[in-house]
Amino acid sequence: MDNQIMLWLVFNVLVAGMLYIDLFWAQKKSHVIGMREAAVWSVVWVIVSLLFCVGIYFVMSPEKALQFLTGYIIEKSLSVDNMFVFIMIFSYFGIGPLYQPRVLKWGILGALILRFVMILAGVALIERFHWILYVFGAFLIYTAFKMAFEEEKEFDPEKSFVFRKIKKILPMTGFHEEKFFYVVNGVRCATPLFLAIIFVEISDVVFALDSIPAIFAITTDTFIVYTSNVFAILGLRALFFLLSGMVRMFVYLKYGVAIVLAYVGIKMLIMDLIHIPTVVSLGVVVIVLTLSVVLSLLVKNKQTQAV
């Protein structure tokens, strides 16, 4: 059996099993996910991801393992920005901690499907039109500039075209426990939980436009691109509940992510002239993100002492 086919089988079985345990078996009843539970699951997902990376190292090659690890770290760091949007979505629709896990569960499952489609489309475009890598590179540099210098906009779904269309198609109702739909006077109505899922999916598509081109600068191997994306996404739910209360402490993280995006964009633009080894890219990503987190914590600590 081909090594990559074997890894695809292992990956699918592993992800299916972990998804069932994390999203269904462990979540039979809606409950508030505490810091301890979130921390345990975050560690579990990281360990599983690293073990899979080790499998790639021995079954495929050390270079492929480096590509996976670099892509995983980039996707993971970019997913932190997703948390700001999730927090705003939950706040706007008034969704408390009890039902947030249910929204994220279905949002993540939808994201896995959407990412697979987008990655296949991206690989197909690159194979047919190599020059599109330059477009991706320029787009990442533009995104990095916006992330670093533009102020964050407040989340307002009512200004969204999607929100207005949903309101025309589906009548709205209030909360009815953990239901996404509820029949009121014989009419099927959407609850705020359903609307939240829609916007979680939209936000993932928007962030995928940054994250997927970013990993194409590391590799265009569909297997590496998709698996690194999936493992980063699968740990997102636990990471959200672990960091949601602390995410605003990392004030310089967005600048670190912006530098990483700019670096990846530049690498894409010069990749036909200069080959930058994957290990160098991994080092740049790790060092920049580590420094941005450490600097954020140092500044926060100084501000606390000053008060």
Helices and strands as residue ranges (DSSP letters): H 3-19, I 20-25, H 35-59, H 62-93, H 100-128, H 132-149, G 157-159, H 161-169, E 181-184, E 187-190, H 192-216, H 222-234, H 236-243, G 247-249, H 253-270, H 278-306
